């Protein structure tokens, strides 16, 4: 790995954490800056979503988080592309899983657009859920 790749990996890891904080704080200005206009998300609900659709969900109050922790496990940079893998742990304030701790694995793809890194693609999969009483549910529930 050359020095520029190492610097890019650190930059991507920082952006990964900024994106998680922006989602938690409902900071849509930051989210819009970090996400590519071409963003495609493969959600745990088996839906393919665009940037516009996800922003619409945030604005409509359909995505509201009580907590959100991201652990970046690997960052690989190849020129103008980067891939990250890791895990997210969050508690939603709304919906069928409100109050449950959700454990996900994820892979994010970043691309450099006009000199700035943007989140281009994301796949997330739920690997477990914990109810408020501390009992676990199967991931497919």
C-alpha positions in Angstrom: 0.0 0.0 0.0 1.4 3.4 -0.9 1.1 6.5 1.2 -1.7 7.9 -0.8 -3.8 4.8 -0.4 -3.2 4.9 3.4 -4.3 8.5 3.5 -7.4 7.8 1.4 -8.2 4.9 3.7 -8.1 7.2 6.7 -10.2 9.7 4.9 -12.8 7.1 4.0 -13.0 5.8 7.5 -13.6 9.3 8.8 -16.3 9.8 6.2 -17.9 6.5 7.3 -18.2 7.8 10.8 -19.4 11.2 9.7 -22.2 9.6 7.7 -23.3 7.5 10.7 -23.3 10.6 13.0 -25.3 12.6 10.4 -27.9 9.8 10.2 -28.2 9.7 14.0 -28.5 13.5 14.3 -30.9 13.7 11.4 -28.5 16.1 9.7 -29.8 15.9 6.2 -27.4 18.6 4.9 -24.5 16.5 5.8 -26.1 13.3 4.5 -26.8 15.0 1.1 -23.2 16.2 0.9 -21.8 12.7 1.7 -24.2 10.7 -0.6 -23.7 10.5 -4.4 -26.7 11.5 -6.5 -26.3 8.0 -8.0 -26.6 6.3 -4.6 -28.1 2.8 -4.6 -28.9 1.1 -1.3 -29.8 -2.5 -0.9 -31.7 -2.5 2.3 -32.3 -5.2 4.9 -36.0 -5.1 3.7 -34.9 -6.4 0.3 -35.6 -3.0 -1.3 -33.3 -1.1 -3.7 -33.5 2.6 -2.7 -32.1 5.8 -4.3 -30.8 8.9 -2.6 -34.0 10.7 -3.3 -36.1 7.9 -1.8 -34.0 7.7 1.4 -34.0 11.4 1.9 -37.8 11.3 1.5 -38.0 8.7 4.2 -35.8 10.9 6.5 -37.9 14.0 5.7 -41.2 12.1 6.3 -39.9 11.0 9.7 -39.8 7.3 8.7 -36.1 7.1 9.7 -35.4 8.3 13.2 -32.7 6.8 15.4 -32.2 6.8 19.1 -28.7 5.5 18.8 -26.3 4.5 16.1 -22.8 3.0 16.3 -20.7 2.1 13.3 -17.6 -0.1 13.5 -15.5 0.1 10.3 -13.6 -3.2 10.0 -11.9 -2.8 6.6 -11.3 -0.1 4.0 -9.8 -0.9 0.6 -9.0 1.9 -1.8 -8.3 1.4 -5.5 -7.7 4.7 -7.3 -11.1 6.5 -7.4 -13.1 3.7 -5.6 -13.2 2.5 -2.1 -15.0 -0.4 -0.4 -15.7 -0.6 3.3 -17.1 -3.3 5.5 -18.2 -3.3 9.1 -21.1 -3.4 11.4 -23.8 -1.0 12.5 -25.7 -1.2 15.8 -28.7 1.0 16.2 -32.0 1.6 18.0 -34.9 3.0 15.9 -37.4 5.4 17.5 -40.2 4.3 15.1 -41.6 1.3 13.2 -42.0 -2.3 14.1 -38.5 -2.5 15.5 -38.7 0.7 17.6 -36.8 0.3 20.9 -35.0 -2.9 19.7 -31.2 -3.0 19.2 -30.5 -4.0 15.6 -27.2 -5.5 14.6 -26.2 -5.2 10.9 -23.3 -6.1 8.8 -22.7 -3.7 5.9 -20.6 -3.0 2.8 -20.3 0.5 1.5 -18.8 1.6 -1.9 -17.4 5.1 -2.2 -16.3 6.9 -5.4 -14.4 10.1 -5.9 -16.7 12.6 -7.7 -15.1 15.9 -8.7 -12.4 15.5 -6.1 -14.7 14.5 -3.2 -15.5 11.1 -1.9 -19.3 10.2 -2.1 -21.1 7.2 -0.9 -22.2 5.4 -4.1 -23.6 2.1 -3.0 -24.5 0.3 0.3 -25.7 -3.1 1.2 -26.8 -3.9 4.8 -28.1 -7.1 6.3 -29.6 -7.6 9.7 -27.8 -10.2 11.7 -29.7 -10.0 14.9 -32.2 -8.1 17.0 -32.4 -7.6 20.8 -35.6 -6.6 22.4 -35.6 -4.0 25.2 -35.9 -6.8 27.8 -32.6 -8.2 26.5 -33.9 -11.2 24.7 -32.8 -11.9 21.1 -34.9 -12.5 18.0 -34.0 -14.3 14.9 -32.6 -12.0 12.2 -35.4 -12.9 9.8 -38.2 -11.6 12.1 
